[in-house]
Structures are given as structure tokens and as C-alpha cells.
Amino acid sequence: MRVATRSSATQDSTVRSQIDGFYVYFAPYGEQRAEYLRHHVVFGSTVRHAVLSDLDVGTPYSIRMQSFSETAGVLSKLSNTVVKHTLGMANIAVE
């Protein structure tokens, strides 16, 4: 699954330059148990896409993101939650 970041219209270039990366938190939709919550770290303030792998086929996932700055030692607020579905398996003929 591919996720993308988007800058807020209220951010100025000095705020964006302080971002060192993003955390992408994801879990199967509706799953509240902590052992199902996973995260993916994306380093770099200019990265706008990341690929989440090892997901279950045909499953909806809740996804949230959070930017971080190691130099300033701060985390942003968590983003709104979005729900995205993984695709089902392709039909493959076996001979």
C-alpha cells in the first residue's frame, strides 16, 4: 500500500525544513489491541511517498501519520485517521 504526505497550507518553509521524517501508524480497521498496531518510519523532510508492506490481502487498514524533528525533539499532532483497503489477490491460473 502506498501512502503520501501533504504539507499544510499554513506551514511556512522554516517549519517544513525542521521536519526530519514521519511515523506512519497502521492497523487493521477496528482493531484496538496494541499488538496489532505497527509503524513505519520515513526519514527525510522531502519524502512524500512510502510503501507499507506485509499487509493482509483484501483488508481495510486505519492509517495515521505524525511528523517528527529529532533536532528540535518534537512530534506533531497525529493526523486524522484514514481507512484504506488492500487489494485482493489476482486470479492466477495454475496448470
Gaussian input, Z-matrix of N, CA and C with variables (Angstrom, degrees):
# hf/3-21g

backbone

0 1
 N
 C     1     B1
 C     2     B2     1     A1
 N     3     B3     2     A2     1     D1
 C     4     B4     3     A3     2     D2
 C     5     B5     4     A4     3     D3
 N     6     B6     5     A5     4     D4
 C     7     B7     6     A6     5     D5
 C     8     B8     7     A7     6     D6
 N     9     B9     8     A8     7     D7
 C    10    B10     9     A9     8     D8
 C    11    B11    10    A10     9     D9
 N    12    B12    11    A11    10    D10
 C    13    B13    12    A12    11    D11
 C    14    B14    13    A13    12    D12
 N    15    B15    14    A14    13    D13
 C    16    B16    15    A15    14    D14
 C    17    B17    16    A16    15    D15
 N    18    B18    17    A17    16    D16
 C    19    B19    18    A18    17    D17
 C    20    B20    19    A19    18    D18
 N    21    B21    20    A20    19    D19
 C    22    B22    21    A21    20    D20
 C    23    B23    22    A22    21    D21
 N    24    B24    23    A23    22    D22
 C    25    B25    24    A24    23    D23
 C    26    B26    25    A25    24    D24
 N    27    B27    26    A26    25    D25
 C    28    B28    27    A27    26    D26
 C    29    B29    28    A28    27    D27
 N    30    B30    29    A29    28    D28
 C    31    B31    30    A30    29    D29
 C    32    B32    31    A31    30    D30
 N    33    B33    32    A32    31    D31
 C    34    B34    33    A33    32    D32
 C    35    B35    34    A34    33    D33
 N    36    B36    35    A35    34    D34
 C    37    B37    36    A36    35    D35
 C    38    B38    37    A37    36    D36
 N    39    B39    38    A38    37    D37
 C    40    B40    39    A39    38    D38
 C    41    B41    40    A40    39    D39
 N    42    B42    41    A41    40    D40
 C    43    B43    42    A42    41    D41
 C    44    B44    43    A43    42    D42
 N    45    B45    44    A44    43    D43
 C    46    B46    45    A45    44    D44
 C    47    B47    46    A46    45    D45
 N    48    B48    47    A47    46    D46
 C    49    B49    48    A48    47    D47
 C    50    B50    49    A49    48    D48
 N    51    B51    50    A50    49    D49
 C    52    B52    51    A51    50    D50
 C    53    B53    52    A52    51    D51
 N    54    B54    53    A53    52    D52
 C    55    B55    54    A54    53    D53
 C    56    B56    55    A55    54    D54
 N    57    B57    56    A56    55    D55
 C    58    B58    57    A57    56    D56
 C    59    B59    58    A58    57    D57
 N    60    B60    59    A59    58    D58
 C    61    B61    60    A60    59    D59
 C    62    B62    61    A61    60    D60
 N    63    B63    62    A62    61    D61
 C    64    B64    63    A63    62    D62
 C    65    B65    64    A64    63    D63
 N    66    B66    65    A65    64    D64
 C    67    B67    66    A66    65    D65
 C    68    B68    67    A67    66    D66
 N    69    B69    68    A68    67    D67
 C    70    B70    69    A69    68    D68
 C    71    B71    70    A70    69    D69
 N    72    B72    71    A71    70    D70
 C    73    B73    72    A72    71    D71
 C    74    B74    73    A73    72    D72
 N    75    B75    74    A74    73    D73
 C    76    B76    75    A75    74    D74
 C    77    B77    76    A76    75    D75
 N    78    B78    77    A77    76    D76
 C    79    B79    78    A78    77    D77
 C    80    B80    79    A79    78    D78
 N    81    B81    80    A80    79    D79
 C    82    B82    81    A81    80    D80
 C    83    B83    82    A82    81    D81
 N    84    B84    83    A83    82    D82
 C    85    B85    84    A84    83    D83
 C    86    B86    85    A85    84    D84
 N    87    B87    86    A86    85    D85
 C    88    B88    87    A87    86    D86
 C    89    B89    88    A88    87    D87
 N    90    B90    89    A89    88    D88
 C    91    B91    90    A90    89    D89
 C    92    B92    91    A91    90    D90
 N    93    B93    92    A92    91    D91
 C    94    B94    93    A93    92    D92
 C    95    B95    94    A94    93    D93
 N    96    B96    95    A95    94    D94
 C    97    B97    96    A96    95    D95
 C    98    B98    97    A97    96    D96
 N    99    B99    98    A98    97    D97
 C   100   B100    99    A99    98    D98
 C   101   B101   100   A100    99    D99
 N   102   B102   101   A101   100   D100
 C   103   B103   102   A102   101   D101
 C   104   B104   103   A103   102   D102
 N   105   B105   104   A104   103   D103
 C   106   B106   105   A105   104   D104
 C   107   B107   106   A106   105   D105
 N   108   B108   107   A107   106   D106
 C   109   B109   108   A108   107   D107
 C   110   B110   109   A109   108   D108
 N   111   B111   110   A110   109   D109
 C   112   B112   111   A111   110   D110
 C   113   B113   112   A112   111   D111
 N   114   B114   113   A113   112   D112
 C   115   B115   114   A114   113   D113
 C   116   B116   115   A115   114   D114
 N   117   B117   116   A116   115   D115
 C   118   B118   117   A117   116   D116
 C   119   B119   118   A118   117   D117
 N   120   B120   119   A119   118   D118
 C   121   B121   120   A120   119   D119
 C   122   B122   121   A121   120   D120
 N   123   B123   122   A122   121   D121
 C   124   B124   123   A123   122   D122
 C   125   B125   124   A124   123   D123
 N   126   B126   125   A125   124   D124
 C   127   B127   126   A126   125   D125
 C   128   B128   127   A127   126   D126
 N   129   B129   128   A128   127   D127
 C   130   B130   129   A129   128   D128
 C   131   B131   130   A130   129   D129
 N   132   B132   131   A131   130   D130
 C   133   B133   132   A132   131   D131
 C   134   B134   133   A133   132   D132
 N   135   B135   134   A134   133   D133
 C   136   B136   135   A135   134   D134
 C   137   B137   136   A136   135   D135
 N   138   B138   137   A137   136   D136
 C   139   B139   138   A138   137   D137
 C   140   B140   139   A139   138   D138
 N   141   B141   140   A140   139   D139
 C   142   B142   141   A141   140   D140
 C   143   B143   142   A142   141   D141
 N   144   B144   143   A143   142   D142
 C   145   B145   144   A144   143   D143
 C   146   B146   145   A145   144   D144
 N   147   B147   146   A146   145   D145
 C   148   B148   147   A147   146   D146
 C   149   B149   148   A148   147   D147
 N   150   B150   149   A149   148   D148
 C   151   B151   150   A150   149   D149
 C   152   B152   151   A151   150   D150
 N   153   B153   152   A152   151   D151
 C   154   B154   153   A153   152   D152
 C   155   B155   154   A154   153   D153
 N   156   B156   155   A155   154   D154
 C   157   B157   156   A156   155   D155
 C   158   B158   157   A157   156   D156
 N   159   B159   158   A158   157   D157
 C   160   B160   159   A159   158   D158
 C   161   B161   160   A160   159   D159
 N   162   B162   161   A161   160   D160
 C   163   B163   162   A162   161   D161
 C   164   B164   163   A163   162   D162
 N   165   B165   164   A164   163   D163
 C   166   B166   165   A165   164   D164
 C   167   B167   166   A166   165   D165
 N   168   B168   167   A167   166   D166
 C   169   B169   168   A168   167   D167
 C   170   B170   169   A169   168   D168
 N   171   B171   170   A170   169   D169
 C   172   B172   171   A171   170   D170
 C   173   B173   172   A172   171   D171
 N   174   B174   173   A173   172   D172
 C   175   B175   174   A174   173   D173
 C   176   B176   175   A175   174   D174
 N   177   B177   176   A176   175   D175
 C   178   B178   177   A177   176   D176
 C   179   B179   178   A178   177   D177
 N   180   B180   179   A179   178   D178
 C   181   B181   180   A180   179   D179
 C   182   B182   181   A181   180   D180
 N   183   B183   182   A182   181   D181
 C   184   B184   183   A183   182   D182
 C   185   B185   184   A184   183   D183
 N   186   B186   185   A185   184   D184
 C   187   B187   186   A186   185   D185
 C   188   B188   187   A187   186   D186
 N   189   B189   188   A188   187   D187
 C   190   B190   189   A189   188   D188
 C   191   B191   190   A190   189   D189
 N   192   B192   191   A191   190   D190
 C   193   B193   192   A192   191   D191
 C   194   B194   193   A193   192   D192
 N   195   B195   194   A194   193   D193
 C   196   B196   195   A195   194   D194
 C   197   B197   196   A196   195   D195
 N   198   B198   197   A197   196   D196
 C   199   B199   198   A198   197   D197
 C   200   B200   199   A199   198   D198
 N   201   B201   200   A200   199   D199
 C   202   B202   201   A201   200   D200
 C   203   B203   202   A202   201   D201
 N   204   B204   203   A203   202   D202
 C   205   B205   204   A204   203   D203
 C   206   B206   205   A205   204   D204
 N   207   B207   206   A206   205   D205
 C   208   B208   207   A207   206   D206
 C   209   B209   208   A208   207   D207
 N   210   B210   209   A209   208   D208
 C   211   B211   210   A210   209   D209
 C   212   B212   211   A211   210   D210
 N   213   B213   212   A212   211   D211
 C   214   B214   213   A213   212   D212
 C   215   B215   214   A214   213   D213
 N   216   B216   215   A215   214   D214
 C   217   B217   216   A216   215   D215
 C   218   B218   217   A217   216   D216
 N   219   B219   218   A218   217   D217
 C   220   B220   219   A219   218   D218
 C   221   B221   220   A220   219   D219
 N   222   B222   221   A221   220   D220
 C   223   B223   222   A222   221   D221
 C   224   B224   223   A223   222   D222
 N   225   B225   224   A224   223   D223
 C   226   B226   225   A225   224   D224
 C   227   B227   226   A226   225   D225
 N   228   B228   227   A227   226   D226
 C   229   B229   228   A228   227   D227
 C   230   B230   229   A229   228   D228
 N   231   B231   230   A230   229   D229
 C   232   B232   231   A231   230   D230
 C   233   B233   232   A232   231   D231
 N   234   B234   233   A233   232   D232
 C   235   B235   234   A234   233   D233
 C   236   B236   235   A235   234   D234
 N   237   B237   236   A236   235   D235
 C   238   B238   237   A237   236   D236
 C   239   B239   238   A238   237   D237
 N   240   B240   239   A239   238   D238
 C   241   B241   240   A240   239   D239
 C   242   B242   241   A241   240   D240
 N   243   B243   242   A242   241   D241
 C   244   B244   243   A243   242   D242
 C   245   B245   244   A244   243   D243
 N   246   B246   245   A245   244   D244
 C   247   B247   246   A246   245   D245
 C   248   B248   247   A247   246   D246
 N   249   B249   248   A248   247   D247
 C   250   B250   249   A249   248   D248
 C   251   B251   250   A250   249   D249
 N   252   B252   251   A251   250   D250
 C   253   B253   252   A252   251   D251
 C   254   B254   253   A253   252   D252
 N   255   B255   254   A254   253   D253
 C   256   B256   255   A255   254   D254
 C   257   B257   256   A256   255   D255
 N   258   B258   257   A257   256   D256
 C   259   B259   258   A258   257   D257
 C   260   B260   259   A259   258   D258
 N   261   B261   260   A260   259   D259
 C   262   B262   261   A261   260   D260
 C   263   B263   262   A262   261   D261
 N   264   B264   263   A263   262   D262
 C   265   B265   264   A264   263   D263
 C   266   B266   265   A265   264   D264
 N   267   B267   266   A266   265   D265
 C   268   B268   267   A267   266   D266
 C   269   B269   268   A268   267   D267
 N   270   B270   269   A269   268   D268
 C   271   B271   270   A270   269   D269
 C   272   B272   271   A271   270   D270
 N   273   B273   272   A272   271   D271
 C   274   B274   273   A273   272   D272
 C   275   B275   274   A274   273   D273
 N   276   B276   275   A275   274   D274
 C   277   B277   276   A276   275   D275
 C   278   B278   277   A277   276   D276
 N   279   B279   278   A278   277   D277
 C   280   B280   279   A279   278   D278
 C   281   B281   280   A280   279   D279
 N   282   B282   281   A281   280   D280
 C   283   B283   282   A282   281   D281
 C   284   B284   283   A283   282   D282

   B1=1.4308
   B2=1.5194
   B3=1.2920
   B4=1.4545
   B5=1.5181
   B6=1.3185
   B7=1.4585
   B8=1.5143
   B9=1.3234
   B10=1.4578
   B11=1.5177
   B12=1.3246
   B13=1.4611
   B14=1.5129
   B15=1.3071
   B16=1.4568
   B17=1.5165
   B18=1.3176
   B19=1.4612
   B20=1.5056
   B21=1.3176
   B22=1.4525
   B23=1.5283
   B24=1.2941
   B25=1.4626
   B26=1.5220
   B27=1.3286
   B28=1.4608
   B29=1.5248
   B30=1.3282
   B31=1.4586
   B32=1.5227
   B33=1.3180
   B34=1.4496
   B35=1.5257
   B36=1.3173
   B37=1.4649
   B38=1.5257
   B39=1.3318
   B40=1.4623
   B41=1.5213
   B42=1.3254
   B43=1.4638
   B44=1.5228
   B45=1.3350
   B46=1.4600
   B47=1.5154
   B48=1.3364
   B49=1.4574
   B50=1.5341
   B51=1.3322
   B52=1.4541
   B53=1.5256
   B54=1.3214
   B55=1.4584
   B56=1.5227
   B57=1.3275
   B58=1.4680
   B59=1.5158
   B60=1.3347
   B61=1.4532
   B62=1.5113
   B63=1.3312
   B64=1.4558
   B65=1.5174
   B66=1.3304
   B67=1.4550
   B68=1.5208
   B69=1.3122
   B70=1.4588
   B71=1.5207
   B72=1.3249
   B73=1.4596
   B74=1.5200
   B75=1.3349
   B76=1.4646
   B77=1.5182
   B78=1.3286
   B79=1.4651
   B80=1.5198
   B81=1.3288
   B82=1.4631
   B83=1.5310
   B84=1.3084
   B85=1.4624
   B86=1.5286
   B87=1.3236
   B88=1.4485
   B89=1.5202
   B90=1.3138
   B91=1.4677
   B92=1.5197
   B93=1.3189
   B94=1.4610
   B95=1.5227
   B96=1.3345
   B97=1.4624
   B98=1.5274
   B99=1.3163
   B100=1.4628
   B101=1.5208
   B102=1.3310
   B103=1.4688
   B104=1.5295
   B105=1.3250
   B106=1.4600
   B107=1.5268
   B108=1.3298
   B109=1.4613
   B110=1.5212
   B111=1.3151
   B112=1.4648
   B113=1.5192
   B114=1.3134
   B115=1.4568
   B116=1.5226
   B117=1.3045
   B118=1.4573
   B119=1.5242
   B120=1.3188
   B121=1.4638
   B122=1.5201
   B123=1.3213
   B124=1.4629
   B125=1.5196
   B126=1.3292
   B127=1.4600
   B128=1.5290
   B129=1.3095
   B130=1.4574
   B131=1.5176
   B132=1.3147
   B133=1.4664
   B134=1.5225
   B135=1.3192
   B136=1.4614
   B137=1.5273
   B138=1.3222
   B139=1.4625
   B140=1.5221
   B141=1.3187
   B142=1.4592
   B143=1.5212
   B144=1.3301
   B145=1.4601
   B146=1.5222
   B147=1.3107
   B148=1.4606
   B149=1.5184
   B150=1.3153
   B151=1.4586
   B152=1.5242
   B153=1.3283
   B154=1.4622
   B155=1.5187
   B156=1.3224
   B157=1.4661
   B158=1.5249
   B159=1.3094
   B160=1.4630
   B161=1.5213
   B162=1.3416
   B163=1.4616
   B164=1.5243
   B165=1.3187
   B166=1.4563
   B167=1.5243
   B168=1.3054
   B169=1.4605
   B170=1.5305
   B171=1.3418
   B172=1.4597
   B173=1.5153
   B174=1.3121
   B175=1.4678
   B176=1.5265
   B177=1.3335
   B178=1.4668
   B179=1.5296
   B180=1.3151
   B181=1.4648
   B182=1.5226
   B183=1.3247
   B184=1.4589
   B185=1.5235
   B186=1.3251
   B187=1.4611
   B188=1.5214
   B189=1.3332
   B190=1.4652
   B191=1.5149
   B192=1.3221
   B193=1.4560
   B194=1.5209
   B195=1.3454
   B196=1.4671
   B197=1.5181
   B198=1.3168
   B199=1.4613
   B200=1.5316
   B201=1.3312
   B202=1.4607
   B203=1.5139
   B204=1.3222
   B205=1.4515
   B206=1.5222
   B207=1.3222
   B208=1.4690
   B209=1.5159
   B210=1.3392
   B211=1.4661
   B212=1.5212
   B213=1.3419
   B214=1.4646
   B215=1.5252
   B216=1.3405
   B217=1.4553
   B218=1.5195
   B219=1.3335
   B220=1.4698
   B221=1.5232
   B222=1.3372
   B223=1.4562
   B224=1.5174
   B225=1.3147
   B226=1.4624
   B227=1.5222
   B228=1.3186
   B229=1.4563
   B230=1.5211
   B231=1.3134
   B232=1.4581
   B233=1.5249
   B234=1.3126
   B235=1.4509
   B236=1.5240
   B237=1.3154
   B238=1.4549
   B239=1.5200
   B240=1.3074
   B241=1.4581
   B242=1.5168
   B243=1.3305
   B244=1.4558
   B245=1.5233
   B246=1.3118
   B247=1.4592
   B248=1.5228
   B249=1.3193
   B250=1.4645
   B251=1.5182
   B252=1.3224
   B253=1.4670
   B254=1.5155
   B255=1.3190
   B256=1.4588
   B257=1.5247
   B258=1.3098
   B259=1.4612
   B260=1.5180
   B261=1.3185
   B262=1.4645
   B263=1.5136
   B264=1.3065
   B265=1.4671
   B266=1.5226
   B267=1.3108
   B268=1.4542
   B269=1.5079
   B270=1.3143
   B271=1.4564
   B272=1.5222
   B273=1.3087
   B274=1.4509
   B275=1.5204
   B276=1.3335
   B277=1.4551
   B278=1.5114
   B279=1.2985
   B280=1.4601
   B281=1.5230
   B282=1.3070
   B283=1.4703
   B284=1.4865
   A1=107.28
   A2=116.62
   A3=121.80
   A4=109.05
   A5=117.20
   A6=122.31
   A7=108.39
   A8=116.26
   A9=120.45
   A10=109.94
   A11=116.06
   A12=121.49
   A13=108.83
   A14=114.85
   A15=119.92
   A16=106.54
   A17=117.16
   A18=121.18
   A19=110.15
   A20=115.94
   A21=120.92
   A22=109.31
   A23=116.50
   A24=120.95
   A25=111.69
   A26=117.99
   A27=120.49
   A28=112.43
   A29=117.82
   A30=119.45
   A31=110.47
   A32=115.37
   A33=118.33
   A34=108.49
   A35=117.68
   A36=120.96
   A37=112.48
   A38=119.13
   A39=119.48
   A40=111.03
   A41=117.68
   A42=120.59
   A43=109.20
   A44=117.76
   A45=120.77
   A46=112.01
   A47=118.69
   A48=120.49
   A49=111.84
   A50=117.97
   A51=121.21
   A52=112.62
   A53=118.29
   A54=121.19
   A55=109.43
   A56=115.31
   A57=120.13
   A58=112.71
   A59=117.64
   A60=120.35
   A61=111.72
   A62=114.49
   A63=121.70
   A64=110.40
   A65=115.16
   A66=121.61
   A67=106.54
   A68=116.99
   A69=122.42
   A70=106.38
   A71=116.77
   A72=122.24
   A73=108.36
   A74=117.29
   A75=119.15
   A76=110.65
   A77=114.45
   A78=122.19
   A79=107.33
   A80=117.67
   A81=118.83
   A82=109.73
   A83=116.11
   A84=121.78
   A85=111.18
   A86=116.51
   A87=122.36
   A88=114.19
   A89=117.66
   A90=120.96
   A91=109.43
   A92=116.54
   A93=121.64
   A94=113.66
   A95=117.63
   A96=119.87
   A97=110.67
   A98=115.56
   A99=122.03
   A100=113.09
   A101=118.23
   A102=119.28
   A103=112.60
   A104=117.74
   A105=120.59
   A106=112.69
   A107=117.20
   A108=120.68
   A109=109.38
   A110=116.49
   A111=121.16
   A112=108.43
   A113=115.30
   A114=118.20
   A115=109.90
   A116=113.58
   A117=122.71
   A118=105.64
   A119=117.59
   A120=121.51
   A121=108.69
   A122=115.71
   A123=122.42
   A124=106.55
   A125=116.96
   A126=120.60
   A127=110.45
   A128=116.11
   A129=122.75
   A130=112.25
   A131=116.11
   A132=120.49
   A133=112.57
   A134=118.05
   A135=120.07
   A136=112.75
   A137=117.74
   A138=121.13
   A139=108.59
   A140=116.46
   A141=120.81
   A142=113.07
   A143=118.74
   A144=122.32
   A145=109.34
   A146=116.42
   A147=121.98
   A148=107.94
   A149=116.42
   A150=121.42
   A151=108.67
   A152=115.92
   A153=121.86
   A154=107.10
   A155=116.38
   A156=119.88
   A157=110.02
   A158=116.16
   A159=123.47
   A160=112.48
   A161=115.70
   A162=121.28
   A163=109.24
   A164=116.56
   A165=120.88
   A166=110.09
   A167=116.33
   A168=123.14
   A169=110.24
   A170=116.18
   A171=121.55
   A172=113.99
   A173=117.03
   A174=121.82
   A175=110.47
   A176=118.37
   A177=119.77
   A178=109.69
   A179=116.25
   A180=122.53
   A181=110.47
   A182=116.16
   A183=122.53
   A184=106.80
   A185=116.51
   A186=121.19
   A187=109.37
   A188=115.30
   A189=122.35
   A190=108.19
   A191=116.12
   A192=120.46
   A193=109.98
   A194=113.81
   A195=120.74
   A196=107.58
   A197=117.37
   A198=119.84
   A199=109.35
   A200=114.67
   A201=119.21
   A202=110.22
   A203=114.47
   A204=122.29
   A205=107.17
   A206=115.68
   A207=119.32
   A208=110.98
   A209=116.91
   A210=120.12
   A211=111.77
   A212=117.50
   A213=120.86
   A214=111.90
   A215=117.17
   A216=120.95
   A217=114.07
   A218=116.78
   A219=119.79
   A220=110.89
   A221=114.20
   A222=123.24
   A223=108.28
   A224=116.72
   A225=119.88
   A226=108.99
   A227=116.01
   A228=119.92
   A229=107.63
   A230=116.87
   A231=120.32
   A232=109.59
   A233=115.81
   A234=120.66
   A235=110.22
   A236=115.76
   A237=119.95
   A238=108.42
   A239=116.56
   A240=121.42
   A241=109.65
   A242=115.99
   A243=121.48
   A244=107.37
   A245=115.84
   A246=121.07
   A247=107.56
   A248=115.61
   A249=122.40
   A250=108.93
   A251=116.31
   A252=122.32
   A253=110.35
   A254=115.99
   A255=119.81
   A256=107.40
   A257=115.53
   A258=120.44
   A259=110.46
   A260=115.41
   A261=120.57
   A262=109.55
   A263=115.82
   A264=121.20
   A265=109.93
   A266=115.96
   A267=120.77
   A268=109.80
   A269=116.73
   A270=120.45
   A271=109.59
   A272=116.07
   A273=120.58
   A274=108.11
   A275=116.03
   A276=120.68
   A277=109.73
   A278=117.29
   A279=122.10
   A280=107.29
   A281=116.06
   A282=120.40
   A283=112.10
   D1=137.66
   D2=-179.99
   D3=-104.77
   D4=131.36
   D5=176.10
   D6=-118.38
   D7=153.18
   D8=-177.50
   D9=-132.02
   D10=150.75
   D11=175.49
   D12=-101.71
   D13=160.83
   D14=178.40
   D15=-146.44
   D16=132.59
   D17=179.83
   D18=-76.23
   D19=143.83
   D20=175.65
   D21=-72.62
   D22=144.98
   D23=-179.56
   D24=-65.76
   D25=-19.29
   D26=-177.76
   D27=-88.40
   D28=-9.13
   D29=-179.73
   D30=-76.78
   D31=142.89
   D32=173.01
   D33=-104.03
   D34=173.11
   D35=-173.47
   D36=-65.34
   D37=-27.73
   D38=179.69
   D39=-71.12
   D40=-35.35
   D41=178.17
   D42=-68.56
   D43=-46.61
   D44=-179.03
   D45=-63.36
   D46=-33.46
   D47=-178.23
   D48=-71.07
   D49=-17.45
   D50=179.74
   D51=-85.03
   D52=-11.13
   D53=-179.77
   D54=-75.56
   D55=127.33
   D56=178.58
   D57=-96.26
   D58=-15.90
   D59=179.77
   D60=168.21
   D61=-167.56
   D62=-175.67
   D63=-138.02
   D64=147.97
   D65=167.14
   D66=-103.30
   D67=134.53
   D68=174.04
   D69=-113.93
   D70=114.10
   D71=179.81
   D72=-100.41
   D73=134.40
   D74=-179.41
   D75=-150.26
   D76=150.81
   D77=178.92
   D78=-158.08
   D79=156.61
   D80=173.70
   D81=-53.68
   D82=137.98
   D83=-176.79
   D84=-54.75
   D85=131.42
   D86=177.72
   D87=85.71
   D88=-6.50
   D89=-179.06
   D90=-81.99
   D91=120.85
   D92=-176.88
   D93=-101.90
   D94=-13.78
   D95=-176.21
   D96=-75.10
   D97=135.49
   D98=-174.82
   D99=-60.36
   D100=-30.32
   D101=-177.51
   D102=-67.34
   D103=-16.17
   D104=177.99
   D105=-91.10
   D106=-15.67
   D107=-180.00
   D108=-75.45
   D109=125.94
   D110=177.02
   D111=-122.23
   D112=163.67
   D113=175.60
   D114=-140.59
   D115=156.66
   D116=-179.71
   D117=-129.52
   D118=131.29
   D119=-179.57
   D120=-100.56
   D121=129.69
   D122=178.33
   D123=-116.93
   D124=115.81
   D125=-179.78
   D126=-93.94
   D127=139.85
   D128=176.01
   D129=115.42
   D130=131.59
   D131=-178.53
   D132=-77.03
   D133=-15.93
   D134=-178.30
   D135=-99.84
   D136=-3.52
   D137=178.94
   D138=-70.92
   D139=130.99
   D140=-178.23
   D141=-120.93
   D142=-3.68
   D143=-179.65
   D144=-141.28
   D145=146.91
   D146=174.63
   D147=-145.26
   D148=153.12
   D149=179.72
   D150=-111.73
   D151=125.58
   D152=175.05
   D153=-94.77
   D154=127.65
   D155=-177.85
   D156=-117.48
   D157=177.63
   D158=-179.47
   D159=57.75
   D160=41.40
   D161=177.45
   D162=-98.93
   D163=155.20
   D164=177.40
   D165=-75.71
   D166=141.52
   D167=-178.70
   D168=-69.52
   D169=139.29
   D170=175.36
   D171=62.52
   D172=35.40
   D173=-174.53
   D174=-121.75
   D175=134.29
   D176=172.71
   D177=-77.92
   D178=139.94
   D179=178.23
   D180=-124.03
   D181=139.38
   D182=170.51
   D183=-87.60
   D184=132.04
   D185=-176.38
   D186=-131.27
   D187=133.52
   D188=174.11
   D189=-134.03
   D190=154.67
   D191=179.66
   D192=-129.78
   D193=157.72
   D194=179.25
   D195=-150.99
   D196=129.25
   D197=176.64
   D198=-87.52
   D199=155.89
   D200=178.30
   D201=-138.83
   D202=156.16
   D203=175.29
   D204=-130.94
   D205=107.68
   D206=177.91
   D207=-68.20
   D208=-35.44
   D209=-178.44
   D210=-67.08
   D211=-37.59
   D212=179.04
   D213=-93.86
   D214=-12.95
   D215=179.50
   D216=68.36
   D217=36.62
   D218=-177.92
   D219=-128.39
   D220=156.47
   D221=173.49
   D222=-119.26
   D223=145.64
   D224=174.33
   D225=-78.76
   D226=173.10
   D227=170.77
   D228=-66.75
   D229=153.84
   D230=174.09
   D231=-67.38
   D232=144.93
   D233=178.08
   D234=-71.06
   D235=171.03
   D236=169.38
   D237=-63.01
   D238=154.68
   D239=178.05
   D240=-84.10
   D241=134.49
   D242=171.49
   D243=-117.44
   D244=152.27
   D245=177.37
   D246=-116.50
   D247=123.74
   D248=178.92
   D249=-127.33
   D250=146.07
   D251=-178.87
   D252=-103.57
   D253=139.39
   D254=170.58
   D255=-79.36
   D256=158.65
   D257=-179.48
   D258=-80.63
   D259=156.95
   D260=175.86
   D261=-78.04
   D262=170.12
   D263=179.98
   D264=-70.28
   D265=142.86
   D266=175.19
   D267=-70.38
   D268=146.60
   D269=175.55
   D270=-74.13
   D271=116.44
   D272=-177.78
   D273=-116.98
   D274=124.41
   D275=179.06
   D276=-76.43
   D277=129.92
   D278=178.25
   D279=-108.67
   D280=125.37
   D281=-179.24
   D282=-109.73

